[in-house]
Amino acid sequence: MLKELLAGRGVPAIWDGTGDWESRRREILDTLLQEEYGYLPPAPEDLHFEEAKEDYYSINFCAGHACLRRVVCSFTLNGKPFSFPFKAVIPRNKEKIPFFIHINFTPDVPDKYLPAEELVDNGFAVFSLGYKDVTSDDGDMTNGLAGVLFDGRPREASDPGKIALWAYGAQRVMDYAMTLPELDPTHSAVVGHSRLGKTALLCGATDERFACAISNDSGCCGAALFREKEGETIEKITNVFPFWFCPGFAKYRGLDNELPFDQHFLLAAMAPRRVFVGSASEDSWADPANEFLSCVAAGEVWEKLCLPGFPCEDSIPEPTTAIYGGRVGYQIREGRHFFSRQDWHRYMEFLRSF
Ligand code: GTR
């Protein structure tokens, strides 16, 4: 029934299972970067990290069960220097620590969207990046990473929007995480809420070091299929937030039901790695049903790779449901657009499930 529903809506097939998945993966990623998000900047030069000295606050963080590290990342891009801060919360005296790289609205740790102590108590490390420390959330392309990259020139059709730049920042945090031997990169996830859920999916899709990408209530241009979507559409999102995307994306306004790709391409770009999508029952602007259907459509790729894809029933789930056991996972909780403790527990559960 769900497969027929998707076919009836004209959701494009991702892969026929012939040839090499990795080259097809690169093709679908290329489509998404060229048409929607813009290409991420090239690799940084002279990348280095500076850790602030521990103080009373950082030593006693989480009753001393974890250290809170304030780190500054610096590099050269486009011949110009750039730096941004982030925070790391790492359980003490542990090995093979699973971890999240959290792209957040504020640099604060803890934060309403980041129950850091609870993650530590469950054995997880978390890195948190305040997205505006990478570049502002508006059409100003002269500050932060955007300023360094564009240097005052106008953006071209496939130049990155802000989502791609925030994703690039989170990849630099991963560069730092990879230097810490106590962490377990096979249980690493990039995670974000809403616009930063869109960012987390793009970040994971374009960087194979992330074992998994997790989006919370990411909706339009995140996990949700455009076709027959409730709430936000391409026209609505590009009217208010044109700067999140590449300039060329505006040509798809009004074409949500016809465009040559859809958001299941973004989920599938994680294959053969893992992806987890979270929805909230009252978040009709994001459209939980279309976030779920996107997982159904993407799951086929893993099945064609002879891996467990998306093990769901043949119907749209009621809240509260969580689907584990495949390389694509999904959960819907009751309530509104928010990154809740309950959501975090589901994501920790997913990372524990493999
Ligand atoms: C809304 C936007 C959504 C979502 C949300 C958020 O205004 O329309 O796509 O990203 O913001 O980030 O909180």
Residues whose N, C-alpha, C, O or C-beta is under 5 A from the ligand:
A	BS01	GTR	H193 S194 R195 S218 C220
